[in-house]
């Protein structure tokens, strides 16, 4: 091995260590920012040494196109990353997942169209085909997820005999893949048909899935994108792609199962049950009347409480109310000595960690934020609970009503607190379309309005007291 080859391989090893260490640091809010920097440094290193790889043999024209593509992508990502609102972060994650899957599929297609995939042997060809299928499905499926979350696609589309159609398209993709592997040389027609079929497969799988399951779907496609990248790393004999793809794929798979378990759902149920689909039917659920109060009355109750548990949800993100909420909490702590804690459900918001990031952005200390398993036992002894824009994750029907679609889903036991206050814009249901029994509870009071304005009113009420 000559000096340059050794340098490249050693750099790939260092990049792999940076990827893994970066992922490890992302496991804690305190070190997550540093983890992103570490992983980013590893990616920069892997990209630079790949350009210097002896096997590149790229002319000046090719290097210009490569650097131009990196420049366009890098500048576009920087600008969009700086401008994106926290409420739109799930959509951006879905979009970037799709781009990764699309890039992996593109690599496979180039190798197959050029015929290079056939020169590496049958095993590499199989990996190229598998990477193309997985990457293309992840690409089109992630675009559907983005469209649903962004509001571009407002209606969930379910076709007659949906499962039969999905199975038929999947079978066609597998047959085309086998035919390509069995071909003796480049088969551009078959490759083109495979591309079209797999893109359609991603569309028909994702379209029927409702908004309630989009976080799980995004995580699943993240795992698939990593797997596709790892496969294409074998095709290109690129260790950095293999390691990075494997890390992303394994982390995404673990996260997908954790989120599915948090909803008491299986992955197959998420993909094929059509849960969370809003078909326009009126939501079934408890009957009764929601009892509302003004923000001042609620602030007075909080001021005379010894303990308060706050449950943030997607409504907090939509209203961008985290800063006003933190201002209100600081007043409760400093002026009234209230013990305040934040309770985060694993699937609160539209992506894992959504609420944690919002609260951290507002300056909430990490030691005030608790996971479901750590905080649930404290609700029965809490004087008050405040729910802000959360719905399904605090619905006691998941614990008590066996006929409910969300029965068995682990929830935050908000209803067990002495008093419950819920900030909500209106009387609608959550992503699942299930009416929330909490809102009709004897100990529950609703504060209707924009979360940011209500939090401001709560702080104003404390000042009046």
Backbone torsions as a table, in degrees:
resi	resn	phi	psi	omega
1	UNK	NA	125.5	179.8
2	UNK	-77.6	175.8	-174.3
3	UNK	-60.9	-44.8	-176.3
4	UNK	-66.4	-41.7	179.2
5	UNK	-62.8	-42.8	178.4
6	UNK	-62.5	-42.0	-179.8
7	UNK	-61.7	-42.9	-179.6
8	UNK	-64.0	-47.6	-178.3
9	UNK	-64.7	-39.9	177.9
10	UNK	-64.7	-37.8	179.0
11	UNK	-66.3	-38.4	176.6
12	UNK	-61.8	-39.4	178.9
13	UNK	-64.0	-44.7	178.2
14	UNK	-62.0	-41.7	178.6
15	UNK	-61.3	-40.9	179.7
16	UNK	-62.8	-42.0	177.7
17	UNK	-62.2	-41.0	178.8
18	UNK	-64.5	-39.4	177.1
19	UNK	-58.6	-50.3	-174.9
20	UNK	-67.5	-43.6	179.1
21	UNK	-65.9	-37.8	177.3
22	UNK	-63.2	-43.3	178.0
23	UNK	-63.1	-40.0	178.2
24	UNK	-60.7	-43.2	-178.7
25	UNK	-70.2	-24.3	177.8
26	UNK	-71.1	-9.2	-179.3
27	UNK	-73.6	-11.2	179.4
28	UNK	-127.7	136.3	178.3
29	UNK	-58.0	-30.4	-177.1
30	UNK	-69.3	-29.9	-176.1
31	UNK	-114.6	3.4	-174.1
32	UNK	-61.5	-42.0	-179.5
33	UNK	-61.1	-43.3	177.0
34	UNK	-64.4	-36.1	177.9
35	UNK	-61.8	-40.2	178.1
36	UNK	-63.5	-40.6	178.9
37	UNK	-64.3	-44.2	179.5
38	UNK	-60.8	-49.5	-179.4
39	UNK	-63.6	-38.7	177.7
40	UNK	-63.3	-39.5	177.6
41	UNK	-63.6	-38.9	176.9
42	UNK	-62.8	-40.4	179.3
43	UNK	-66.7	-40.6	177.4
44	UNK	-61.4	-44.9	179.1
45	UNK	-60.7	-46.7	-179.3
46	UNK	-62.5	-38.6	-180.0
47	UNK	-67.3	-44.4	-177.7
48	UNK	-64.5	-46.7	-177.7
49	UNK	-69.7	-26.6	176.2
50	UNK	-65.1	-38.8	177.4
51	UNK	-65.0	-28.1	179.2
52	UNK	-91.4	-1.5	-175.6
53	UNK	-60.6	133.8	179.9
54	UNK	-55.7	-28.9	-178.0
55	UNK	-74.7	-11.3	-177.2
56	UNK	-61.7	-52.6	179.2
57	UNK	47.2	40.8	-178.2
58	UNK	-91.0	138.6	175.8
59	UNK	-76.7	176.3	-179.5
60	UNK	-59.2	-40.2	-179.5
61	UNK	-61.5	-41.6	179.5
62	UNK	-67.3	-42.6	178.0
63	UNK	-61.1	-38.1	178.6
64	UNK	-61.3	-45.3	180.0
65	UNK	-65.3	-39.3	179.5
66	UNK	-63.1	-49.2	-179.2
67	UNK	-65.9	-34.6	177.3
68	UNK	-63.4	-44.4	179.1
69	UNK	-63.3	-43.0	178.6
70	UNK	-62.8	-41.1	-179.6
71	UNK	-64.3	-45.9	179.9
72	UNK	-63.3	-47.6	-179.7
73	UNK	-64.4	-43.5	-178.5
74	UNK	-65.1	-45.0	-179.9
75	UNK	-66.6	-42.7	178.8
76	UNK	-61.2	-42.5	-180.0
77	UNK	-67.3	-40.0	-180.0
78	UNK	-62.2	-47.3	-177.8
79	UNK	-65.0	-47.6	-178.9
80	UNK	-65.5	-36.6	178.9
81	UNK	-65.9	-36.4	179.4
82	UNK	-73.2	-31.6	-173.8
83	UNK	-90.4	-23.4	-172.4
84	UNK	-63.8	137.5	174.9
85	UNK	-81.5	154.7	179.6
86	UNK	-60.1	-31.0	178.9
87	UNK	-66.8	-24.5	-177.8
88	UNK	-98.5	3.7	-178.7
89	UNK	-60.3	-41.2	177.7
90	UNK	-58.8	-39.5	178.4
91	UNK	-62.9	-40.9	-179.6
92	UNK	-65.8	-40.6	177.6
93	UNK	-61.0	-44.2	178.3
94	UNK	-60.6	-42.0	-178.9
95	UNK	-65.5	-44.5	-179.6
96	UNK	-68.1	-34.9	173.2
97	UNK	-57.0	-46.8	-179.2
98	UNK	-61.1	-40.7	-179.9
99	UNK	-64.0	-39.0	177.5
100	UNK	-63.9	-44.2	177.4
101	UNK	-64.4	-40.4	178.7
102	UNK	-64.3	-38.4	179.0
103	UNK	-65.1	-42.2	178.3
104	UNK	-62.8	-43.0	178.5
105	UNK	-63.9	-38.2	-179.9
106	UNK	-63.2	-40.3	177.7
107	UNK	-60.0	-45.9	179.8
108	UNK	-62.6	-42.7	-178.8
109	UNK	-63.4	-41.5	178.2
110	UNK	-61.0	-45.0	179.8
111	UNK	-63.2	-36.8	-178.3
112	UNK	-80.0	-39.2	178.0
113	UNK	-63.7	-38.0	-178.6
114	UNK	-78.2	-16.1	-178.0
115	UNK	88.3	-2.7	-177.1
116	UNK	-65.6	-29.3	-178.0
117	UNK	-63.1	-27.4	-178.3
118	UNK	-78.4	-16.8	-177.8
119	UNK	-84.0	-10.7	-176.6
120	UNK	-95.8	-3.9	-179.0
121	UNK	104.9	165.3	-175.0
122	UNK	-64.4	-40.5	-177.8
123	UNK	-60.6	-46.4	-179.9
124	UNK	-65.9	-37.3	178.4
125	UNK	-63.5	-42.0	177.9
126	UNK	-61.2	-42.4	179.2
127	UNK	-65.1	-36.7	178.5
128	UNK	-64.0	-44.6	179.3
129	UNK	-64.9	-44.9	179.4
130	UNK	-61.3	-42.5	178.6
131	UNK	-63.8	-37.8	178.2
132	UNK	-64.8	-44.4	-179.5
133	UNK	-63.6	-51.0	-177.0
134	UNK	-64.8	-44.4	-178.7
135	UNK	-63.5	-42.3	-179.5
136	UNK	-67.8	-40.3	176.8
137	UNK	-62.0	-44.0	178.7
138	UNK	-63.6	-37.8	-179.7
139	UNK	-63.5	-56.6	-177.0
140	UNK	-69.6	-37.3	178.6
141	UNK	-65.0	-40.1	178.8
142	UNK	-66.7	-34.5	177.1
143	UNK	-65.2	-37.7	176.3
144	UNK	-65.2	-43.1	178.2
145	UNK	-60.4	-43.2	177.2
146	UNK	-59.9	-46.3	-178.0
147	UNK	-62.0	-38.3	179.4
148	UNK	-67.7	-45.5	-178.1
149	UNK	-70.6	-34.0	-179.1
150	UNK	-77.5	-16.0	-178.7
151	UNK	89.0	5.1	177.3
152	UNK	-68.1	-41.5	174.8
153	UNK	-106.1	104.6	-174.0
154	UNK	-89.6	-20.5	-176.2
155	UNK	-115.0	134.9	175.6
156	UNK	-79.6	129.3	-175.3
157	UNK	-102.3	120.3	174.8
158	UNK	-121.7	123.6	-178.6
159	UNK	-89.4	154.9	173.1
160	UNK	-60.6	139.3	-178.5
161	UNK	55.3	46.5	-174.3
162	UNK	-56.9	-45.7	-177.8
163	UNK	-65.7	-35.8	178.4
164	UNK	-65.9	-41.0	178.6
165	UNK	-64.5	-45.7	178.8
166	UNK	-58.2	-45.8	179.9
167	UNK	-63.1	-40.4	179.9
168	UNK	-64.4	-44.0	179.6
169	UNK	-66.4	-41.3	178.3
170	UNK	-62.4	-42.7	178.9
171	UNK	-63.1	-40.7	178.6
172	UNK	-62.0	-40.3	179.1
173	UNK	-63.9	-42.4	-180.0
174	UNK	-65.0	-43.8	179.7
175	UNK	-61.0	-45.0	179.4
176	UNK	-63.1	-39.6	177.9
177	UNK	-62.1	-42.6	178.1
178	UNK	-64.1	-41.0	179.4
179	UNK	-63.3	-38.0	178.6
180	UNK	-66.3	-42.6	179.6
181	UNK	-64.0	-36.5	-178.5
182	UNK	-78.9	-16.2	179.0
183	UNK	-66.4	147.4	-176.2
184	UNK	-82.5	-18.8	179.7
185	UNK	-154.4	-172.8	-176.8
186	UNK	-53.3	133.0	-179.5
187	UNK	-127.3	79.4	-173.5
188	UNK	-59.2	-34.3	179.9
189	UNK	-65.9	-46.6	179.2
190	UNK	-63.4	-39.9	179.6
191	UNK	-63.3	-42.2	179.1
192	UNK	-64.2	-43.6	177.9
193	UNK	-62.7	-37.9	178.0
194	UNK	-63.2	-42.9	179.1
195	UNK	-59.9	-49.2	-178.6
196	UNK	-62.0	-44.8	-177.0
197	UNK	-63.7	-43.2	-178.1
198	UNK	-70.6	-34.8	175.8
199	UNK	-64.3	-41.7	177.1
200	UNK	-64.4	-38.4	179.9
201	UNK	-59.9	-43.3	177.2
202	UNK	-61.1	-37.2	179.7
203	UNK	-68.5	-48.3	-174.5
204	UNK	-73.2	-25.2	176.9
205	UNK	-73.9	-42.1	-171.1
206	UNK	-84.8	-33.2	-175.2
207	UNK	-54.6	-42.5	-176.8
208	UNK	-75.4	-10.4	-174.9
209	UNK	-79.3	130.6	-176.5
210	UNK	-78.7	169.5	-177.2
211	UNK	-61.3	-29.4	-178.6
212	UNK	-61.2	-27.5	-175.2
213	UNK	-102.7	2.4	-177.4
214	UNK	-58.3	-39.7	177.6
215	UNK	-58.3	-39.6	179.0
216	UNK	-68.3	-39.8	-179.8
217	UNK	-63.2	-44.4	179.6
218	UNK	-60.6	-44.0	179.3
219	UNK	-63.7	-39.7	178.6
220	UNK	-63.5	-44.6	179.3
221	UNK	-67.6	-29.2	174.1
222	UNK	-62.0	-44.1	178.2
223	UNK	-63.4	-42.8	-179.7
224	UNK	-64.9	-38.4	177.3
225	UNK	-61.4	-44.0	177.6
226	UNK	-60.8	-41.5	178.8
227	UNK	-63.1	-43.0	179.6
228	UNK	-62.7	-42.3	179.2
229	UNK	-63.3	-41.2	178.6
230	UNK	-62.3	-43.6	177.9
231	UNK	-59.3	-44.6	-178.7
232	UNK	-71.0	-22.8	173.0
233	UNK	-63.5	-38.1	174.9
234	UNK	-65.4	-38.9	-179.6
235	UNK	-62.3	-41.9	-177.4
236	UNK	-92.1	-0.9	-176.0
237	UNK	55.9	44.2	-177.8
238	UNK	-111.8	104.4	-176.8
239	UNK	-60.0	-35.0	-178.4
240	UNK	-62.3	-42.5	178.7
241	UNK	-66.3	-39.8	-180.0
242	UNK	-62.2	-47.6	-177.1
243	UNK	-68.9	-47.6	-178.8
244	UNK	-61.4	-44.0	179.7
245	UNK	-64.5	-39.7	179.3
246	UNK	-65.6	-42.3	179.2
247	UNK	-62.6	-48.0	180.0
248	UNK	-64.0	-43.3	-179.3
249	UNK	-63.2	-44.6	-179.1
250	UNK	-69.3	-41.7	179.0
251	UNK	-64.9	-42.1	178.7
252	UNK	-65.1	-37.8	178.3
253	UNK	-65.2	-45.8	178.7
254	UNK	-60.4	-44.8	-179.9
255	UNK	-63.8	-39.3	179.4
256	UNK	-60.5	-46.2	-179.7
257	UNK	-67.8	-37.5	178.1
258	UNK	-62.8	-41.9	-179.5
259	UNK	-69.7	-40.6	178.3
260	UNK	-63.1	-41.0	177.7
261	UNK	-64.5	-36.5	179.2
262	UNK	-65.4	-21.3	177.6
263	UNK	-102.1	3.0	-176.2
264	UNK	56.5	42.1	-178.8
265	UNK	-126.5	153.9	171.2
266	UNK	-94.3	160.6	179.7
267	UNK	-62.6	-39.9	179.6
268	UNK	-64.9	-35.2	177.9
269	UNK	-66.0	-39.8	178.0
270	UNK	-62.3	-43.7	-174.5
271	UNK	-77.5	-29.9	-169.6
272	UNK	-121.0	-6.2	-174.7
273	UNK	-88.9	-18.0	-179.2
274	UNK	70.9	24.3	-179.7
275	UNK	-66.8	143.1	177.6
276	UNK	81.8	11.1	179.6
277	UNK	-83.6	124.9	178.5
278	UNK	-92.7	105.2	-178.0
279	UNK	-99.5	12.6	178.3
280	UNK	89.7	-6.6	-179.9
281	UNK	-74.3	151.8	-179.7
282	UNK	-74.8	136.9	-176.2
283	UNK	-69.1	135.7	174.9
284	UNK	-89.0	157.2	179.6
285	UNK	161.6	-164.2	-177.2
286	UNK	-66.0	148.3	177.2
287	UNK	-106.4	152.7	-179.5
288	UNK	148.6	-162.6	-177.0
289	UNK	-125.3	134.2	175.3
290	UNK	-78.6	130.8	-178.5
291	UNK	-96.7	120.2	-175.8
292	UNK	-106.3	153.4	175.5
293	UNK	-136.4	166.5	176.0
294	UNK	-85.6	158.4	-177.7
295	UNK	-60.1	-36.3	-178.9
296	UNK	-61.4	-42.2	179.5
297	UNK	-62.7	-40.6	179.3
298	UNK	-66.4	-41.7	-179.3
299	UNK	-63.6	-35.8	177.1
300	UNK	-64.1	-41.6	178.3
301	UNK	-63.5	-42.7	179.2
302	UNK	-64.5	-38.8	-177.1
303	UNK	-62.8	-31.6	-178.6
304	UNK	-98.4	11.3	176.6
305	UNK	-92.0	151.0	174.1
306	UNK	-86.0	-32.5	-177.3
307	UNK	-139.8	143.9	179.8
308	UNK	-139.9	131.2	174.8
309	UNK	-113.6	125.2	-177.8
310	UNK	-105.4	130.7	179.6
311	UNK	-114.7	102.6	178.2
312	UNK	-83.5	150.0	177.4
313	UNK	-139.5	-168.0	-175.0
314	UNK	-61.2	-29.6	178.4
315	UNK	-59.7	-31.4	176.2
316	UNK	-64.7	-41.1	-179.9
317	UNK	-68.2	-42.9	-179.1
318	UNK	-60.1	-42.2	-177.4
319	UNK	-83.0	-8.8	-175.6
320	UNK	53.1	46.7	-172.3
321	UNK	-95.9	5.1	-172.7
322	UNK	-61.9	-37.0	-178.4
323	UNK	-70.6	-43.5	177.4
324	UNK	-64.5	-37.3	178.3
325	UNK	-63.4	-45.1	-179.4
326	UNK	-64.8	-37.2	175.5
327	UNK	-60.4	-43.2	178.2
328	UNK	-64.2	-43.8	-179.5
329	UNK	-63.2	-42.4	179.4
330	UNK	-61.1	-37.4	177.1
331	UNK	-65.7	-41.0	177.7
332	UNK	-61.2	-41.3	-177.1
333	UNK	-71.2	-48.6	-172.6
334	UNK	-77.1	-39.9	-173.1
335	UNK	-95.5	-22.7	-175.4
336	UNK	-126.1	-2.6	175.8
337	UNK	64.5	29.3	-178.9
338	UNK	-80.3	135.9	175.7
339	UNK	-83.8	108.9	-174.5
340	UNK	-111.3	133.6	175.9
341	UNK	-132.6	153.8	177.0
342	UNK	-110.0	133.8	179.9
343	UNK	-111.9	124.3	-176.8
344	UNK	-115.4	123.4	174.2
345	UNK	-82.5	145.8	-178.1
346	UNK	-55.8	-30.1	-178.7
347	UNK	-114.0	25.1	175.9
348	UNK	-67.1	141.7	-176.2
349	UNK	79.9	-150.5	-177.0
350	UNK	-118.5	7.2	175.7
351	UNK	-162.1	155.5	180.0
352	UNK	-59.7	134.0	177.8
353	UNK	82.4	1.9	-176.9
354	UNK	-57.6	-48.9	-177.8
355	UNK	-69.8	-36.8	179.2
356	UNK	-60.2	-42.5	-179.7
357	UNK	-66.3	-42.2	179.3
358	UNK	-60.1	-46.8	-178.1
359	UNK	-67.2	-39.5	177.8
360	UNK	-63.4	-38.2	178.4
361	UNK	-60.2	-34.7	-179.0
362	UNK	-81.6	-10.9	178.7
363	UNK	99.5	12.2	179.1
364	UNK	-69.1	126.6	179.7
365	UNK	-62.0	144.8	-177.7
366	UNK	-62.3	-30.8	-176.3
367	UNK	-75.8	-1.6	174.8
368	UNK	-96.0	-5.2	-174.6
369	UNK	-105.1	126.2	-175.0
370	UNK	-124.3	145.3	173.8
371	UNK	-80.5	167.3	-177.6
372	UNK	-54.3	-46.1	-175.5
373	UNK	-65.7	-29.4	-175.6
374	UNK	-86.8	-24.2	-171.9
375	UNK	-106.4	-21.7	-172.3
376	UNK	-58.0	-36.2	-177.9
377	UNK	-68.3	-14.0	-176.4
378	UNK	-91.6	-14.4	-178.4
379	UNK	-61.0	-42.0	-178.7
380	UNK	-61.8	-23.7	-179.6
381	UNK	-101.9	-0.2	-179.6
382	UNK	-78.8	137.7	177.3
383	UNK	-68.8	-35.4	-177.6
384	UNK	-151.5	153.9	173.8
385	UNK	-130.6	140.1	179.4
386	UNK	-122.2	117.6	179.3
387	UNK	-103.2	127.1	-178.1
388	UNK	-121.1	99.9	174.0
389	UNK	71.4	14.1	175.6
390	UNK	-100.2	151.3	-175.9
391	UNK	-136.8	-80.2	-174.8
392	UNK	-60.2	-33.3	-173.9
393	UNK	-75.3	-4.7	176.8
394	UNK	-124.2	15.8	-177.4
395	UNK	-82.8	111.5	-178.0
396	UNK	-64.9	-12.8	176.1
397	UNK	-59.8	-27.4	178.3
398	UNK	-65.1	-20.7	-178.7
399	UNK	-103.2	-25.3	-169.7
400	UNK	-118.5	-23.3	-172.4
401	UNK	-109.9	102.7	-177.1
402	UNK	-66.8	-18.6	179.5
403	UNK	-85.9	-7.5	-177.7
404	UNK	-75.1	141.0	177.6
405	UNK	-60.9	-22.0	-178.6
406	UNK	-102.8	12.8	-179.1
407	UNK	-59.2	133.6	-179.7
408	UNK	94.6	-13.3	178.4
409	UNK	-70.4	126.9	177.1
410	UNK	-61.0	130.9	-178.8
411	UNK	-128.0	166.6	170.9
412	UNK	-81.6	126.2	-173.1
413	UNK	-79.6	55.8	-177.1
414	UNK	-60.2	-37.0	-175.3
415	UNK	-63.3	-14.3	-178.8
416	UNK	-85.5	-7.9	177.4
417	UNK	-70.6	158.4	-177.8
418	UNK	-62.4	-45.5	176.2
419	UNK	-130.4	142.4	179.9
420	UNK	-126.6	129.8	175.5
421	UNK	-121.0	135.3	-176.5
422	UNK	-124.2	120.9	174.5
423	UNK	-91.9	123.0	-174.2
424	UNK	-149.8	142.6	-179.7
425	UNK	-71.1	-37.2	-177.8
426	UNK	-152.0	-160.9	-175.7
427	UNK	-106.2	18.3	-177.2
428	UNK	-75.4	172.4	-179.9
429	UNK	-90.4	174.4	176.5
430	UNK	-83.5	-166.0	-178.9
431	UNK	-58.2	-33.2	-175.4
432	UNK	-74.8	-15.8	-176.8
433	UNK	79.3	10.5	-178.2
434	UNK	-97.3	131.0	177.9
435	UNK	-66.8	142.9	-174.3
436	UNK	-94.7	116.2	-179.7
437	UNK	-65.0	-24.6	179.8
438	UNK	-58.1	-37.5	-174.2
439	UNK	-67.4	-16.8	-178.3
440	UNK	-105.6	5.7	-176.8
441	UNK	-67.7	152.5	-179.3
442	UNK	-64.2	-28.8	-177.9
443	UNK	-98.5	11.4	-176.9
444	UNK	-106.2	136.5	173.6
445	UNK	-126.8	134.9	-178.0
446	UNK	-96.1	138.7	172.3
447	UNK	-118.3	99.6	-174.9
448	UNK	-82.9	137.3	177.7
449	UNK	146.5	174.4	176.8
450	UNK	-65.0	132.1	-173.7
451	UNK	-59.9	-38.2	-179.4
452	UNK	-64.8	-43.9	180.0
453	UNK	-68.4	-40.0	180.0
454	UNK	-64.7	-42.6	178.0
455	UNK	-62.4	-37.5	176.0
456	UNK	-64.3	-41.0	178.4
457	UNK	-66.1	-37.0	177.9
458	UNK	-62.8	-43.4	176.9
459	UNK	-63.5	-40.2	176.9
460	UNK	-62.7	-37.1	177.8
461	UNK	-63.9	-39.0	177.8
462	UNK	-64.5	-37.1	179.2
463	UNK	-65.3	-37.3	178.3
464	UNK	-67.2	-34.9	178.7
465	UNK	-66.1	NA	NA
